[in-house]
Amino acid sequence: MSKKSKTPEVVEKTKQSKTKPEAQNKKSFKQSFLGFLWSLFWKGSIAFIALMLIAGIYFDEKIERKLDGPMWTLPAQVYARPLLLTASSRLSKQALIAELKLLNYRPVVDVQASGQFAVNNHQVLIYKRAFNFADRYESAKLIAVNFSGERLLSISDENQQEISSVRLDPLLLERLASEDIEDRVFIPFEQIPNLLVNTLLLMEDRNFYHHQGISPVAIIRAFMVNFKAGKTLQGGSTLTQQLAKNLFLSQNRSLWRKFQEAYIALLIDYKYSKDKILEAYLNEVYLAQNGSSGIYGIELASDYYFARPINELRIEQIALLVAIIKGPSYYNPHRNPKRALKRRDLVLRMMLEHNLISVGAYKYAVRGDLHLSARSALNHRTNPAFVSLLRRELQANVAKNVRKRNGLFIFTSIDPFVQKNAELAVAQGIDGLEKKGKLMLQGAMVVSDRKYAEVLALVSGKEVKFSGFNRALDAKRPIGSLVKPVVYLTALEGGFALDDRLSDKKIVLKNSSGQRWSPKNYDRKFRGDVSFEDALIHSLNVPTVNLGMQVGLNNVINSLYKMGVTENINAYPSLVLGSVALSPFQVAQLYQPITMSGVYQPLSMIRAIVSKEGQLLYQRPLRRKQIFSQGAVTKLTDTLHKVTTQGTARSLTWRNRGQYFSGKTGTTNNLYDSWFVGFDAEQVVTTWVGRDDNKSAKLTGSSGALILFSDYMNNKKR
């Protein structure tokens, strides 16, 4: 037997000796691998938990900063004057009905809720809305307004007790927001109709009050539906998740964003009440696009789609609003009315099946159309002219820390009907003058209140919505004969009488450089001597120059400064014929003391500013100063009345029969500019007509601007 050969027993033992270490090695490797996995698991778990804690702290801080502080930068809301109803005031039933329609009060047969009114013979029954005025909050109230002819006879409450006065809620004119601010109107949860909340939960998140921010059942159900369809048909997000996405995350679709959304939703649900979450969602949700501005929140959407507050929506309107939430673009009722109507009807059926509405209410609601307001519901308010004045006044008179506050309520003196009549007068008047003279013309008008020196309307051109050059504020043109009443008032203050005689003979004046100037009357005639009064009535130039030289040019300039003119004025004789250049707004300020018995008060449109919490932040100061004697001003205004009956504005006697005016025409050299300032017992109207290229308008004050004034006053009378 060879030495290398081995017996079977030896071979077997050898194999066994080799197998044993291998088995031990495999066992050791397995244990090491399992240990590695376990180590990796618990280390990964610790890292994951740490990551979740860090993420939780980070998200929690973001959530608190957003939901516990001011959630949104809200635009300032600008309101017109509220209509004050007083017993025995001069207000017709038709005017009141027009105001109610402007405010989108709904005419009904039986008045039952705020925002409704009914007309019965000589009575208008109104359920006026609640409103937080600058001085106090006034709750909703049922009132009866009784009329006799063109006068308001009496006002009574629901208990038939007479009340002396009551205010209607003012018209929202504008929302002031910068381009980076989302447009919305905040509404607290307690003011949101229960029907809207219940309908929203029915259609979007039925288990809202039972889940903890996310709904696993909804996620699984959505996954199954989408898996079977092979595409995304259904989402599993709760309202809380949608709020988390809207407030904190981008619109990009990814698993990481979905995870963040769920995590934030869990934190929000843990920290805040369900009502708080619903309030945030309903004020945050996107519902439409209005030009370059998004419509966010249900209150602004209610205004945009239906032109009324959310608490006045009918059942079918609530259903449509909830329907739109599903897809604001897809179910846009303006672009896709049939699709929106189908979705709205589905919501109504669901409301019926879940006993949110009765069968009768469903049948009534489903038979109606979409009941939308005009598409430009938010745009009809915009008037760049008075918004420009508002911004300037804010800058000049209101402290910066007030201007920068969030969600201000700005109350102004703008009267929507005065504004409408002024816009109509300028647009139609300029159109008529252009057709007659075959020239491109422009116009501007400022309407102010005689009693309080408040701006009631401002029109900067025939294109009312055009936001370019503001002629009412910035078009400074020579004012011509509009300056003459200042000359005559200065003389009356200095002791002149209406029957004093003034020379109307040719004169030649020489300035310091030797240049000669010989003023002429408009008709190129001289009358010898004329009375002080007749010289103003007929707007004679030569007697006015003589008078100006007698009273002293510096005294005339001082009068102009006292009346509010801020321009630098040179003491040239041509000053008394209107060489000074002013804007229509500056002219309106110039004439205000004449119409207020010699009292100077700066023209203004801002009455008060209130914070969103209801705190009064600014109120217009009462800055009044008697700068001329009442006797002198009365003599002047009596003479200005004769201007409208005997003088350069006498065409008003047949243009506006039965109306009592005082006023003054203004015409500049070569008929470049046409001016007229006129006033009745209540309002002062300043009107300018001319050309943007500063060429001749070929119009006198009486053939141009006076016509716009006449049209405005006739519109006002209606």
C-alpha positions, 0 to 999 in steps of 0.5 A: 500500500502506498503511503499516500493512500488512505483508508475510507475511515480516514477520508471520512474523518478528513472530510468531517474535519474540513466541514466543521470549520466551514459550517462554523464560518457560515454561522458566524457570517450569518450572525455578523450579517444579521447583527449588521442589519440590526445595527443598521436598522436601529441606527437608521431608526434613530436617525429617522426619528431624529430627522422627524423630530428636527423636521417636526420642530422646523414645520411646527415653527413655520405653522405657528408663525403662519397660523398664530400670527397674521396669516395673510397680508390683506389689501386695504378696502376703500369705501364710498360715503354711506347713504344717511337716511333722515326723516324729512330729507330730500330723497326720492323713493327712486333714488333710494331704490337705485342706491339699494341696487347699487349695493346689491340688495335683492328685491323680494316680495317678503323681506326676511334676511339682511340684504333684501328690500321690498317696495310697497306703494310709498314705502320701502322695506329694507333689511339693512346689513350689519356693518362696522362703521368708522365710529361704531358697529351697527347690527342688521336691522329691519326698517321701513322708509316712507315717502311723500312725493320727492321727500323722505317722510319718516323711518321706523323700525320693526317695532313701528317705532320712529327713528330719526336717521339710519345709515346704509352700508357703504359701497366698496370702491376699491381694494388697494394691494401691491402686485405681490399681495393676493387679493382676499377678504377675510371672514371669521368662521362664525360668519360662514354659513353652516350650509356652506361648511356642511356642503364642503365637508360632504363633497370634499372631506366627509370624515374631517371631524374624525380623522387626525389630519390625514385619512388612510382610508381615503388614501387607500381608496384613491390608490385603488381607483387610480391603479385600476384606471391606470391614471390619476383620477382621485386624490386622497388629500384631506382639507387639512392636507390641502391647507398644508400644501396651499400655505407651505408647499409648492404645487410640484407633485412628488413623494417628498412633497406628499410626505411633507404635506401629510406630516404638516397636516398631522401637526396642524390637526394636533395643534389647532381646532377643526373650526380654526382649520376650516376657517384658514382653508376657506379664507385661503382656497383659490377660486378664480382668476380676475385678470392678473389677480387671483381670487382667494377665499370664499368671501371675495369669491362670493363678491366676484361671482355673485356681487354679494356677501357670503351670508346672502347667497342662495342655496344654488349659489352655495352649491356652485361655490363648493362645486368650483372648489373642486377645480376653479379652472375646469369648473369656471362658470364664465368659461365653462357654464355647462360643465359648472352647471352640471357639477353644481346640480350634482352638489345639489343632489348630494345636499338633498340625499344627505338631508342638508336641504329639503325636496322643495328647496332642491327643486327650486334651486336646481331649476335656476341658472348659475345666477352670476353677476357681470364678469367684471363685478370687481372691475366696475369699481375701479376709477384710477382718477380718485384712486390716484388722489387717495394714494396721494392723500394717504402719502401726504396726511397719514402716518407711515405706520398707519399706511403700512398696517394690514387690512385697513378700512378706508372710508372716503367721501366719494359719492358713487352716484355723483361719480357716475353722473360726472363720468357720464357728463364728461364722456358724453359732453366731450363726445358731443364737442368733438363731433361739433368741432371735429377736434380731439378733446379731453376733459376733467371734472372735480365735484366737491361738497360746499359744506364740508370741503369733501371730494365727491367725484373726480374724473380725469378724462373721457376714458374713465378707466384709463390709468394714464395721465391724471388731468384732474390732478396734474394738467396745469393750464392757465385758468383765464378769467377764473381768477377774476373773482379772487381780484374782486373779492380782494377789492371787496375786502378792501372796501370797494362796493358793487356800485363803484365805477371802474374805467373801461378805457384803453390802457398801456402798461410797461414792465421793468424791461420796457415791454408794453402790454395793452389788455383788451376785452374779449369783444374788443370794445371799450365802454368808458366806465362800468360798475364793479358788478357789471365788470365781473358779470360780463368778465371784462378784462380792462376794468379788471386790470385797472381794479387789480392795479388799484388793490395791488397785485401783491394783495391779489397774490396773498389772497390766492395763497390764502385760498390754497394756491401753492404755486409760485406767482409773479406779480405781473399785471397779466396775473389778474387775467389768469396767466397763473396755471393750475390743475382742475383740482387746484382750481376746485380748492381755490373756489372752495372758500368762495362757496363756504362763506369765506372759510378755508378748509383743505379739500379731502376725500379720506374721512377715516381709517380703521384697522381690521380689529376695529380701531380708529387709526386716522380721522380727518382733522377739522382745519377751518379758518375764516380768511374772508369776511362773510359779507364780502363773500356774499356780495361776490356769490350774488354777483356770480349768480348774475353771471349765470343769468345775465353774463357769460354763463347765461345759457344756463337759464335755458340749459338748466331751467328752474335751477339756481346756480352761481359760477364763472367761465374761464377762457385762455388766450387763443381759446386753448383752454375752456373752464367753468366753475359752478355751484348750487346750494350743495356742490361745487363743480370744476370743469376743464376742456382742452387738448392734450397737445396743448393746441387750441380747443377753439372753445370759450368757457361758455361753449365748452366746459359750461356744457359739461357742467350743465349736463352734470347738473341735469344728470344730478336732477334726474 
